[in-house]
């Protein structure tokens, strides 16, 4: 068995493992002897030995003004490790509660440029079963002229359906006519609603694209906020005619 690797797997650094093994072989010894045995500089050994003492792997005493160090019995180290596990188990309910609170806290990621938007579209392809989208067709196909058509192609291949609300325009009507073959249902809002952006809703995430001068996008991950956004989308969707 590779003892050094086993100690590293247990949590020691490579140098700590070397020093501990040297101490086991030497018994109680001075820093100078441990340094020679481990092949590490004396100053380094001193720092490592102090740390091993703090962790319970070694102990120290002074004799005739010389500091000696010795490895603790491996059985004692195992007992210490079990004690630490028991402490962690006692704290588990509180730790789990903290984890649960963080898990339900919304997270926000920001992206810039067309590359960032492409990454978000790839995330949608990897995760979504269905998508809701609100936006302007001209913005998508002008700004993401090469990226978005490829996204649509892959979305159809993966059989991801989409409901889309678009502002009135020739491009929007074209998207509506091609809808069935692209697993897409499109509804149109009046041209008087002016905006330059797009929203995608899927799973527990909302992605927002801004197509102004500086292309920026963000992804919000939150069950609650996604439910709100989905409800708002559905409320508007149900008021719009099919054609």
C-alpha angles and dihedrals in degrees: 000000000000099000094186092054091046091055090048090052088051090057108271122125119243092258093046089052091051092051094046092051090048090053092050091054096043101040111208109000143155122262089252093059093043089050092054093045095048096039092232129125116269094240090051092048092053092055092045093049092051089052092048089052090053090050093049096249095111143020133207142207137173125239123178090346092305120118114227127194131196136182118250117240107275088231089061090050090054090051090050090050091051090050090054091050090051091051090051091049090052090052093044098098092054093043090050091051091053090049091051092050092051092046091059094045112104117251126204128201124191127210135183133208133002092300091060091049090050090054090054092049089051089051089054091051091050097048114021129096093177133005136207116205136185121185153086118299094209092058093051097046095040100044096033095032095148100027103048099051088053089050090053091050093051092043091056091047089054090047094238109160123211138200111207133191111196135179114250112274140123090263091051091052090049090052089050094052093048091045102106095054091048096048087247134132114196130196123186132224123197120282089238090080102090122198140128110218147070136231127205122192123192137145106337095329138095122197121196124194123195116199099190122118093295108049108222134164137181137193121212117198112198134124093213098046092045090052090052093048092046092051091050091049093048092047091055093041092056092054095054125087119243092239 
